[in-house]
Each structure stands twice: as C-alpha cells, then as structure tokens.
C-alpha cells in the first residue's frame, strides 16, 4: 500500500512531518490524524473530516479545504492562499496564523481563536464571527460587509480601510482598534466598547447605531 | 445623517431607547420593488389607509402618478412631498380631493429622503430612507447607473414605529401647510382609536407580495444584456435576496411581538436549536439551517400558537392540513428557503408516526424538524411555567413534560440531548437569545446547500 492509501484507509493516524504535496485526500475520514509540521502545499482535503487533527506548524499553502471539517489544531500553520470556503472552523485555534489571500467565503468561524492572525485583504463577507477572539488581528482592507461580529473581541485590531458596511458589531470590544478609512455605513455598534479607537475623516459612520457604546 | 431629516429625527428619538433603529443599505431597484409591493397591497387591505410619501424630486412622483390614482380610490388621505419639477402639480391624480401635494424647498433635508408610510387599523408598513451624499459614496463617486444609487435607512411593518414616523412627517408638513397637517393629525387620531378593534390583514399575503416583486426585479436584473452592463451586479443581486429574506424575518418579528405571552419565541428557539446542533456535533451548514428554521419556525402558524390537540390523529391531520397548506407555502416562494420551508412543514410530525402533514415516523422525519419541534415546545413550556411562578424551577418542569413525550411525540435521542442542555443551563451555561441584525441577514443564508442526504446521529 502506498502512503496515500494507508492514510485514506484511516488505520494509521501518526504522520508528523510527512510530505503530501499536491496529493488528493478529498472526501476522507481523517479524524484525530497527526499531520504536525507536514508539507501539505496544494493538498486537496475537500469535504474531508479533519476534526481534532493536529495540523500545527503544517504548511497548507494553497491547500483545498472547501467544505472540510477543520476543527483542528492549526497553531503556527501556514494557510496562505488556502481555499477554506464553506469550511467548518468553529472554535478552532488559529492564533498567529497567516491567512493572507485565503478564501473564507461562508466559512464558519464562530468562537474561533484568531488573535494575532494575518487576514489582510481577506474576503469575509457575511461570515459568522460571533464571539470570536480577534485581538490584535490584522484585517487591513478586509471585506467584512454584513459580517456578524457581535460580541467579538477586536481589541487592538487593525481594521484600517476595511469594509464593515452593515456589519453587526453589537457588544464587540473595539478598544484601541484602528478604524482609519474604514467603511461603517449602517454598521451596528450598540453596546460596543470603542475606547481609544482610531478614526479619521474618511470613516463613513452614516446610519451607524452607536447607542450605549462605552467611549 | 442629514440634520433635520425625518430619518435623523426618528434615529435620535431611538438613540437611547431599548430598540435603536436597525438600519441597512438599499439599492434603488430594491427600494422601487419594495415600495410598489407595499403600496399595491393597499388595494387588498381591509381598511382605507393614510399614506405619506416623499419622493426627493417631483419627476420621480410623476412616474408613479398613475398608480397613485388607483391607490387614491382606496385611501383615506394621501400626502406627497417632493421638490417640484415641471408638471409636478398639474397631474390629474392631484385633482382628487384626498390627494395633497407638498412642494419642498430644494434645500430642505427631506428633499434628499425617500419615504413611504402607510398607516391603517389593519395594515402598517413603512420605508424610510435617504440617499448617500457625494462624499459618502467614497472613491467611486456617485454611480452613473440609476439602479446602483444607494440609500440607507429601514423598512418595517411595526405599527409603533410607523406611527412615530407619521407624526414626525406631519410635524414637517406643518411648516409648509398647517391646514393639511391639522387634517392629517385628526385622521391619525381617529385611526389610533380604532387600533386593535380589527383583525390585522394577513401578513403572509403582504410578505408574499414583497418577495414576488423582488423576484421579478431580480429576473430583470438577470437578463444577459442587463447584467453585463452593471458593474455592481453581484451587490445588487445580494441586496435583493437579502431583502427577500428580511421580509420573512420581519414577519417572524411581528408574530413574536403580537404574542404577548411568549414574545421571545423566535430568537430563543433559534439559540436552543443551535446549541443542540452543536451538542450533536452537526456540521456547520446544518447548524446554520437550524438557526434560520428556529427564527422562522412560527411562520407556519401565523394566527395562534400550537393548539392543544384533543382530536384523534386522523381528525388532527385534516385540521392541520387545512390550516397549514397555504401558510407554509409563504416560505416556498423563495427557492433559497426551500430547505427551511421543508423543515418547518415537518415540525408537526410525531416520533411515532401519528403526526401531520405526512405521518412520517422515526428517523424519516427530517432531523432539523425533530429538533425544532422539541426545542419549540420546550421553550414554550419554560415561558409558561416561569409566568406561573411555581416552586419547582421552570426548566425542570418543562424538561419533565418533554421527557413524558419521549418516544411518542419526541425523538428519545433528542430528549436525552435536551436533558444535557438543561443540566448545562442549570449550571450557569448561558444561551444568549440573539436577535439577528435583520437589515443584513445574508450570513444566515446558506446559499449552497451541499448535502441533501439524511444525516444520521450516531450514539
């Protein structure tokens, strides 16, 4: 049996540092698999179940994770250009992960830990980020139109030039966040903490609901 | 917001209140379809309404003047505000006794607004918007294509809000035409006295009309020669779909509001269903679907809550089918909500197969329907017991009731899961009933339902 066949069969779960570049592992049951530090550049994991897997330190550059269950350990992984559309990332640990250029359309990120992650220019339109830890995250120029950021922790986040049109930021913590040039048209900021945020003249605050904000 | 505009005044009045306005962004084509639907429903409504509209420019009104003539036949009084263009005052419709024109000064902030307020004892609806200024459009500047013009504001069926806005509008009209303002005030007062004495018009019918008009508008947008010329095609399309869904969410909101005994049903059932989905480790798309079904679960029963059934299963089936068929179909008109409509239609099935509409049993009842049925009943019982103020905690009482139905009404596996959930809640796990931001509901929609096959719960 080849390495791929063994992995697909799911009997063996221990593959740290393995090289699976550009391999096809779509529609697989890979629960609890250990792929820590593996080379997974361009690997196809579409629709696979990676729940509880170890992917820490793995290189997932350009990997296909469309519709996959990725509730896994991703600390220090490289997810640049990865396709995570419709992926299940609820509650996963993405601290410090580089997600530049990743596709996250309709991904489920509720309760995920994204502090210190790099999400520059990422399209997160309409994504559910309720209660997510986004402290110090870099969301420069990201598209967060209509995203649900209620109760999210965005302390010290960089939201400059981000599109937050119609975003739901109720009860979110925005203390010390940078919102220079952000579009907040019709965003909901009720009960949000906006102490020490950076705004500039280009910020669009039309129709923004600011009631009961702590400022 | 423009200082002195009606939207701004309403916003200020609500700034410190419990319910700040929930504003959204609308493209012009969405607004046109929305207003036409709300206006045309007047012709079907049970009572003659008072209608106040603001058109920015007289020329926009002239495009609608023919339609307004027909509406004027039915209406009690119509007041139209616009900055005058040529022909504004001379149109035939204006000759009617119950149609009054108010020529706004061009510098009046209300001349930048687009309003439609309909107030009658049985039907209330309103669109309240203003256009983005040149600066607000940002880098791209004002769009060239008329359809791509952006407005921000709100639309609603909530009677209290409509009344507040109508009063603000009358106060504004008083600056131009004190006589007209007096007439309007008198009519509003008469109408307010009648409030509550009549059965409201069927909200389902209005909502169907709104969605129908929006879909027509969407079809026009999708014509190839049209689509290719619009730079913002996707944004326009999303805006229409988002508003179709808003129509349903607003309907659910109003059903909750009118049920004094259980006004939080939609959001609490949605939270419970979501929590249960997480407990069962369902995939994210299915949890999303559960959440939306929870929010909309009462749409199948617009009039009253679930009746306590004493008839035999067969009788019950006939009765429920009579009640349900046209109503569940309210949701069916929107293809993106087909899965949700299916879930809601089957929430009345019973575990042992004696339920309606199809008499499905056991695992052939869709999982989401089983979950919604259980948590909706549970939420209802908790609410009732907590109002009764007995010694035993309401959670325990409600759970005991559900456990008694386990194996007949409810799926035993799910009752077990509910038991776990209740234990969590008793230990302080909080399920936040979360009212979604209705103006931007896109994140609730799962536009690509991927797997249609029955998921199995393994235990």
Interface residues (C-beta under 8 A of the other chain):
Chain A: X67 X69 X86 X88 X90 X106 X108 X125 X126 X127 X128 X130 X146 X147 X148 X150 X151 X165 X166 X167 X168 X170 X183 X185 X186 X188 X190 X202 X204 X206 X207 X209 X210 X211 X212
Chain B: X1 X11 X14 X15 X16 X17 X20 X21 X22 X23 X24 X25 X132 X136 X138 X152 X153 X242 X278 X283 X284 X285 X287 X288 X432 X434 X436 X437 X439 X440 X442 X443 X446 X447 X448 X450
